[in-house]
Amino acid sequence: MICIPITASKKKEALHAIERSCRLADFIELRMDLIEDGSLAELISTARDNSSLIKIIVTCRKKEEAAPAGRTAGIKNAGEKTIDRKIALLKEAIELGADFVDIELTEGRAAIKELQSFCAKHRGKTKIIVSYHNFKETPALTKLKEIFHQCAKAKPAIVKIVTFAKTAEDNLETLSLISYARKHSPKIISLCMGDKGRISRAVAPLLGNYLSFATLEREGQSAPGQFTVWEMKQFKKFFIGRRSASLTPALFLRKASPQNYVLLGNPVGQSLSPLMHNAALKKMGIAENYSAFCVQDLGSAIQGIRGMNIRGASVTIPFKVAVMEYLDDIDDDALEIGAVNTIINNNGRLTGCNTDWLGLILTLQEAMPVKGKTFVIIGAGGTARAAAYGIMKEGGFPVIANRTPEKGKILSNKLNCPFYPLAEIGKIKADCLINTTPVGMYPHNDKSPVKASALGGYKYVMDVIYNPLKTKLLKDAEKQGCHIFSGVDMFVNQGAQQLRLWRGKEPPLVLMKKVILERLNKIE
């Protein structure tokens, strides 16, 4: 459901906003700290006249309780009597039949109980929302749960917890709170403010959030990061359009929380994983969605996956090795490789797997034999580990070449294979060169990990990068007469294996490759 805050300072503007909002939203919130000359009775009467179905929330915040995006007129005659005037206004709202009144947790148990008693005397039509706002940060999930229980102890109809997102993964904390709170009795509104908190506003309705707040116009925000009502309805259409037609709304809501998938990495803006996986899920008739998160704090992100009961996750640069310490189990391949690119969530127990090695081997085998061949692998990260493991498993011989000798030697010692500094790559004799580093990835299309003159001794050159479709390394190799292949097939093959692990079904490989190639061709 969507709630539009009424924040206009003048009565005429507020009345006009109410008339428009009643046609577009399920709720309106009368911000009586911002409407300077409005009569509460007139405002409520106007809303009722325009819609018999509209629900009305009455809110009156002190200056320190109001979000910076909204104007804060403050309660008239503020001072020692501020709380008294605030309670008096909320009591007036109860007398006038408002559906909800919103009071901050910080006003104390006595004030909340006073309002509840007043509601009871008026036949309990009006219900209480107990709110907590943090305009500086998003506390850890354990702290948010503690705040939730403090609010819930007052036995309100709804608990509202809104924090400020400093990082994208802060969204996971507030979204995790939704699934936690739904196991208890009060309804929950849990969101992040700020530009980095917009993810929570888009995703929260899927997870059972009681209300979403939206504005009529962009400049009418009552808190930073709010979408317009039109944008929120577009999100709703987007997600509904991806549900299976056979699923009832009730079934979808029951399944929504544990059915999502995410990509964890930094950066992720260039990733086409959401495009590929969402297309595949839709084709497979699965009412689920896949989103990308740019992660600053990996531990918090993994905690969010547990809290939100996200079914599966992809892991990309630079977390494929670091993520292992946060998981409950690691399968044999990933353990041997020493890197994870896939997480499976089984009722809160997280298992790490690696599909990179299989995606790479399947791609190589389509172009050349692997057994008995020598492969120079540029890089020493998670993808390099997967490449070397797959090559050895299929009877090939890996050689590690890395810009940083320390990291390269650690990997070569682990695999018992040769190591060369990247500067000496021209001295190596091998059949195939594989770049596993991000050098040359969009938008740095003019970069290559090696000079063109070092490529003449290879028959095959592969780049695991898929964006751009043909990196500078591959262009240089092609000019040297090498057979080249980009990372598209590896990307599709490893993604398909992820879907097999998550869903136990055969994914639409042809479609997955088609949507990736179409997007890359448009970009180029």
C-alpha positions in Angstrom: 0.0 0.0 0.0 1.1 3.5 -0.8 1.0 6.5 1.6 1.4 10.1 0.4 2.6 12.6 3.0 0.9 16.0 2.9 3.6 18.5 3.5 2.4 21.8 2.0 2.8 24.7 4.3 -0.4 26.6 3.3 -3.9 25.3 3.8 -5.0 25.9 0.2 -2.0 23.9 -1.1 -2.6 21.1 1.4 -6.2 20.8 0.5 -5.4 20.5 -3.2 -2.7 17.9 -2.4 -5.3 15.9 -0.4 -7.7 15.9 -3.3 -5.1 14.6 -5.7 -3.6 12.1 -3.2 -7.0 10.5 -2.5 -7.3 9.4 -6.1 -3.8 7.9 -6.2 -2.9 6.4 -2.8 -4.3 4.1 -0.1 -3.2 6.3 2.8 -2.4 10.0 3.3 -0.2 11.3 6.2 -1.1 14.7 7.5 2.2 16.3 8.6 0.7 18.8 11.1 4.2 20.1 12.0 4.6 21.3 8.4 1.0 22.5 7.5 1.2 25.8 9.2 -2.3 27.2 8.9 -4.4 24.1 8.4 -7.4 23.1 10.4 -7.1 19.4 11.2 -10.9 19.1 11.1 -11.1 20.6 7.6 -8.2 18.5 6.3 -9.7 15.3 7.5 -13.2 16.3 6.2 -11.7 17.0 2.8 -10.1 13.6 2.6 -13.3 11.8 3.6 -15.3 13.8 1.1 -12.9 12.8 -1.7 -12.7 9.1 -0.8 -14.5 6.8 1.6 -11.6 4.3 1.3 -8.7 6.5 2.1 -6.9 5.9 5.4 -5.6 8.9 7.3 -2.4 9.1 9.5 -1.9 12.2 11.6 1.7 13.0 12.5 3.2 15.9 14.4 6.9 15.9 14.7 9.3 18.0 16.7 12.2 19.6 14.9 14.6 16.9 16.0 12.2 14.2 14.9 11.7 15.4 11.3 13.8 14.3 8.3 16.1 16.9 6.8 14.4 16.7 3.4 11.2 18.1 4.8 10.6 21.6 6.0 10.3 21.6 9.7 8.1 24.4 10.9 8.0 22.9 14.4 5.0 23.0 16.7 3.7 26.4 17.6 4.6 27.6 21.1 7.4 25.1 21.3 9.2 24.8 24.6 8.1 23.2 27.9 4.6 22.6 26.5 5.7 21.0 23.2 4.8 17.5 24.2 1.5 18.7 25.7 0.5 20.5 22.5 1.6 17.5 20.5 -0.5 15.1 22.5 -3.4 17.5 22.4 -3.2 17.6 18.6 -3.1 13.8 18.3 -6.1 13.5 20.7 -7.9 15.9 18.4 -7.1 13.5 15.5 -8.5 10.6 17.5 -11.7 12.6 18.2 -12.1 13.4 14.5 -11.8 9.7 13.5 -8.3 9.5 12.0 -7.3 6.0 11.2 -3.9 6.2 12.8 -1.8 8.6 14.9 2.0 8.4 14.8 4.0 9.0 18.0 7.8 8.7 18.4 9.2 6.0 20.8 11.3 8.8 22.3 8.2 10.5 23.7 8.1 7.8 26.3 5.8 5.1 27.5 3.6 7.5 29.5 2.7 9.5 26.4 2.0 6.4 24.4 -0.2 4.9 27.1 -2.1 8.2 27.4 -2.9 8.1 23.7 -3.9 4.4 23.8 -6.3 5.1 26.7 -7.8 8.0 24.8 -8.3 5.8 21.7 -10.0 3.2 23.9 -12.5 5.9 25.2 -13.3 6.7 21.6 -14.2 3.0 20.7 -10.7 2.2 19.5 -11.3 3.3 15.9 -8.0 5.1 15.8 -4.8 3.0 16.0 -1.3 3.8 17.2 1.9 3.8 15.2 5.0 3.9 17.3 8.0 5.3 15.4 11.7 5.3 15.6 13.8 7.5 13.3 17.6 7.7 13.0 18.7 10.5 10.6 22.5 9.7 10.9 23.0 6.0 10.3 21.5 2.5 10.2 22.3 0.5 13.4 23.2 -3.1 13.2 20.4 -5.7 12.8 20.8 -6.7 16.5 20.2 -3.1 17.6 17.3 -2.7 15.2 15.7 -5.8 16.7 16.1 -4.4 20.1 14.5 -1.1 19.0 11.7 -3.1 17.4 10.9 -4.9 20.7 11.0 -1.6 22.6 8.3 -0.2 20.2 6.4 -3.5 20.2 6.3 -3.6 24.0 3.8 -0.7 23.8 1.5 -3.0 21.7 0.9 -0.5 18.9 -0.9 -1.5 15.7 2.2 -0.7 13.6 5.9 -0.3 14.4 7.7 2.1 12.1 11.5 2.1 12.0 13.3 4.4 9.5 17.0 4.9 9.4 19.5 6.7 7.2 21.5 4.6 4.7 25.2 5.4 4.5 26.0 2.4 2.3 23.9 0.2 0.0 24.1 -2.8 2.4 22.4 -0.7 5.1 19.2 -1.6 3.1 19.8 -5.2 3.9 19.6 -4.4 7.7 16.2 -2.6 7.5 14.8 -5.1 5.0 16.0 -8.0 7.2 13.9 -6.5 10.0 10.7 -7.0 8.0 11.0 -10.8 7.9 12.0 -10.8 11.6 9.1 -8.5 12.7 6.5 -10.5 10.7 7.1 -13.4 13.0 5.8 -11.2 15.8 2.4 -9.6 16.2 2.8 -5.9 15.2 2.8 -4.8 11.5 6.1 -3.3 10.4 7.2 -0.3 8.3 11.0 -0.6 7.9 12.8 1.6 5.4 16.0 3.5 4.8 16.2 7.2 4.0 18.7 8.9 1.6 19.8 8.2 -2.0 21.5 4.9 -1.0 18.3 3.9 0.9 16.1 3.9 -2.2 16.7 0.2 -2.7 14.7 -0.5 0.5 11.8 1.6 -0.7 11.6 -0.4 -4.0 12.1 -3.9 -2.4 10.2 -3.6 0.9 6.7 -4.1 -0.5 7.8 -7.5 -1.8 8.8 -8.5 1.7 5.6 -7.6 3.4 6.3 -4.0 4.5 2.9 -2.5 5.6 3.3 0.8 3.9 5.4 2.5 1.3 5.7 6.3 1.3 5.7 8.2 -2.0 5.3 11.8 -3.1 3.0 13.5 -5.6 6.0 15.5 -6.9 9.7 15.1 -6.5 10.0 18.3 -4.5 7.3 17.1 -2.0 9.5 14.6 -0.2 8.9 14.3 3.6 12.2 12.3 3.8 15.2 12.0 1.5 15.1 9.3 -1.0 11.3 9.0 -1.5 10.1 8.0 -4.9 7.1 9.6 -6.6 3.8 7.7 -6.5 4.1 7.1 -10.2 7.5 5.5 -9.7 6.3 3.3 -6.9 3.4 2.1 -9.1 5.9 1.3 -11.9 7.9 -0.8 -9.4 4.7 -2.7 -8.5 3.9 -3.3 -12.2 7.5 -4.5 -12.8 7.3 -7.1 -10.0 3.8 -8.2 -10.7 4.7 -8.7 -14.4 7.3 -11.2 -13.2 5.0 -13.3 -11.2 3.6 -16.6 -12.5 0.1 -16.1 -13.7 -1.0 -19.1 -11.7 0.2 -17.7 -8.4 -2.4 -16.0 -6.2 -1.4 -12.7 -4.5 -1.5 -14.5 -1.1 0.8 -17.2 -2.2 3.2 -14.7 -3.7 3.4 -12.7 -0.5 4.0 -15.8 1.5 6.8 -16.8 -0.8 8.3 -13.4 -1.6 10.7 -13.1 1.3 12.8 -16.3 0.8 12.6 -16.3 -3.0 15.0 -13.5 -4.0 18.6 -13.7 -5.3 21.4 -11.1 -5.1 24.8 -10.3 -6.5 27.4 -9.2 -4.0 30.4 -7.3 -5.3 32.1 -3.9 -5.7 31.6 -2.5 -8.2 28.4 -4.1 -9.6 27.0 -1.2 -11.8 28.4 -2.8 -15.0 27.2 -6.3 -14.2 24.7 -7.9 -16.6 23.9 -10.7 -14.1 20.5 -9.2 -13.1 19.5 -9.0 -16.8 20.6 -12.6 -17.5 19.2 -14.2 -14.4 15.9 -12.3 -14.4 15.3 -13.3 -18.0 16.1 -16.9 -17.2 13.8 -17.0 -14.1 10.9 -15.5 -16.1 11.4 -18.1 -18.9 11.5 -20.9 -16.3 8.2 -19.7 -14.9 9.7 -18.8 -11.6 8.2 -15.8 -9.8 11.5 -14.6 -8.3 13.9 -11.7 -8.9 17.6 -11.1 -8.9 19.2 -7.8 -7.8 22.8 -6.4 -7.6 24.2 -4.9 -4.4 27.4 -2.9 -4.2 28.9 -4.0 -0.9 31.1 -2.1 1.4 30.8 -4.3 4.5 30.8 -8.0 3.5 29.9 -9.3 7.0 26.8 -7.1 7.1 25.8 -8.2 3.7 26.0 -11.9 4.6 24.0 -11.2 7.8 21.4 -9.5 5.6 21.1 -12.6 3.4 20.4 -14.7 6.5 18.0 -12.2 8.0 16.0 -11.8 4.7 16.2 -15.5 4.0 17.4 -14.8 0.4 17.6 -18.1 -1.4 20.9 -17.6 -3.2 23.6 -15.2 -4.0 26.3 -14.7 -6.6 29.7 -13.4 -5.4 32.0 -11.4 -7.6 35.1 -9.2 -7.3 36.6 -8.6 -4.8 34.8 -11.0 -2.3 35.2 -14.5 -3.8 37.9 -15.5 -1.3 36.9 -13.3 1.7 33.3 -14.5 1.7 34.4 -18.0 2.8 34.9 -17.1 6.4 31.2 -16.1 6.7 29.7 -19.3 5.4 28.5 -22.5 7.3 29.6 -25.0 4.6 31.8 -25.0 1.5 31.5 -27.7 -1.1 34.6 -29.7 -2.2 35.2 -27.8 -5.4 35.1 -24.4 -3.8 37.2 -25.6 -0.9 39.9 -27.0 -3.2 39.8 -23.8 -5.3 39.8 -21.5 -2.2 37.1 -19.2 -3.7 33.3 -19.0 -3.7 31.1 -17.4 -6.4 27.8 -18.9 -5.4 25.9 -19.1 -2.1 23.0 -21.4 -1.4 20.7 -20.6 1.5 19.0 -23.6 3.1 16.9 -22.3 5.9 19.6 -20.0 7.2 22.5 -22.3 6.6 24.8 -20.9 3.9 26.8 -23.1 1.6 29.5 -21.8 -0.7 30.0 -23.3 -4.1 32.1 -22.4 -7.2 30.7 -22.5 -10.7 33.4 -20.4 -12.3 35.7 -23.4 -13.0 33.0 -25.3 -14.8 31.9 -22.3 -16.8 35.5 -21.7 -17.9 36.2 -25.4 -18.7 32.9 -25.8 -20.8 33.9 -22.7 -22.8 37.5 -23.9 -23.4 36.3 -27.4 -24.4 34.1 -25.9 -27.1 37.2 -24.3 -28.7 40.2 -26.6 -27.9 41.3 -29.7 -26.1 42.3 -29.1 -22.5 44.1 -32.4 -21.6 47.9 -32.1 -22.1 47.8 -28.4 -23.0 49.6 -25.6 -21.1 47.6 -22.5 -20.0 49.0 -19.2 -18.8 46.6 -17.6 -16.3 46.9 -13.9 -15.7 45.8 -13.1 -12.1 45.8 -14.7 -8.7 42.3 -14.0 -7.4 39.2 -16.2 -7.1 38.6 -16.5 -10.9 42.3 -17.4 -11.5 42.0 -20.1 -8.8 38.9 -21.5 -10.4 40.6 -21.5 -13.9 43.7 -23.3 -12.6 41.6 -25.9 -10.7 39.4 -26.7 -13.7 42.4 -27.0 -16.1 44.2 -29.4 -13.7 41.0 -31.4 -13.2 40.7 -31.9 -17.0 44.4 -32.9 -17.3 45.9 -29.5 -18.4 48.9 -27.6 -17.0 48.4 -24.1 -15.5 51.1 -21.5 -15.2 50.4 -18.4 -13.0 51.4 -14.9 -14.1 50.6 -12.0 -11.8 51.6 -8.4 -11.4 52.1 -8.8 -7.7 54.7 -11.6 -7.1 53.6 -12.3 -3.5 50.0 -13.2 -4.4 51.0 -15.1 -7.5 53.5 -17.3 -5.6 50.9 -18.1 -2.9 48.6 -19.5 -5.6 51.3 -21.3 -7.5 52.6 -22.9 -4.3 49.1 -24.0 -3.4 48.6 -25.6 -6.9 52.2 -26.8 -7.2 52.5 -25.1 -10.6 55.0 -22.6 -12.1 54.9 -18.8 -11.5 56.2 -15.9 -13.5 56.0 -12.2 -12.9 53.6 -10.6 -15.4 56.5 -8.6 -16.9 58.1 -11.9 -18.0 55.1 -13.3 -19.7 56.8 -13.2 -23.1 59.3 -15.8 -21.9 56.6 -18.5 -21.4 55.7 -21.1 -24.0 52.1 -22.2 -23.8 49.1 -23.1 -25.9 46.5 -20.7 -24.4 46.5 -17.4 -22.5 43.6 -16.6 -20.1 43.1 -13.2 -18.5 41.2 -13.5 -15.2 41.8 -9.9 -14.0 39.4 -6.9 -14.5 41.9 -5.1 -16.6 40.1 -4.0 -19.8 36.6 -4.2 -18.3 34.1 -1.5 -19.2 34.5 1.5 -18.9 38.3 1.0 -19.2 38.1 -0.5 -22.7 41.5 0.8 -23.7 43.5 -1.2 -21.1 45.1 -4.6 -21.5 47.0 -6.7 -19.0 49.9 -7.4 -21.5 51.5 -5.8 -24.5 50.4 -6.9 -27.9 53.9 -8.1 -28.8 53.7 -10.8 -26.0 50.7 -12.5 -27.7 52.3 -13.9 -30.8 53.3 -17.2 -29.1 49.8 -18.3 -28.2 47.4 -20.2 -30.5 44.4 -19.3 -28.2 43.6 -16.3 -26.1 40.6 -16.0 -23.7 39.4 -13.1 -21.6 36.9 -13.8 -18.8 35.7 -10.2 -19.2 32.4 -10.1 -21.2 31.8 -6.3 -21.2 33.1 -5.2 -23.7 32.5 -8.1 -25.9 35.9 -7.8 -27.5 38.5 -6.3 -25.1 41.7 -4.7 -26.1 43.5 -7.9 -25.2 41.3 -9.9 -27.6 41.7 -7.3 -30.4 45.5 -7.3 -30.0 45.5 -11.2 -30.0 43.3 -11.3 -33.1 45.8 -9.1 -34.9 48.5 -11.5 -33.9 46.6 -14.4 -35.5 45.3 -16.0 -32.3 42.0 -17.8 -31.9 40.1 -15.6 -29.4 37.0 -16.1 -27.3 35.4 -13.6 -24.9 34.0 -14.2 -21.5 30.4 -14.3 -22.6 30.2 -18.1 -22.8 31.9 -18.6 -19.5 29.6 -16.0 -17.9 26.5 -17.7 -19.3 27.8 -21.2 -18.4 28.6 -20.3 -14.8 25.3 -18.5 -14.4 23.4 -21.5 -15.7 25.1 -23.7 -13.2 24.1 -21.3 -10.4 20.5 -21.6 -11.5 20.8 -25.4 -11.5 22.1 -25.3 -7.9 19.5 -22.8 -6.7 16.5 -24.3 -8.5 17.3 -27.9 -9.6 16.1 -27.2 -13.1 17.7 -26.8 -16.5 18.1 -23.1 -17.4 17.5 -21.6 -20.9 21.1 -21.3 -22.0 20.2 -20.0 -25.5 18.0 -17.2 -24.1 20.6 -16.3 -21.5 23.3 -15.8 -24.1 20.9 -14.0 -26.4 19.9 -11.3 -23.9 23.6 -10.7 -23.0 24.7 -10.4 -26.6 21.8 -8.0 -27.4 22.7 -5.8 -24.5 26.4 -5.8 -25.3 25.8 -5.0 -28.9 23.6 -2.0 -27.9 26.3 -0.8 -25.5 29.0 -1.0 -28.2 
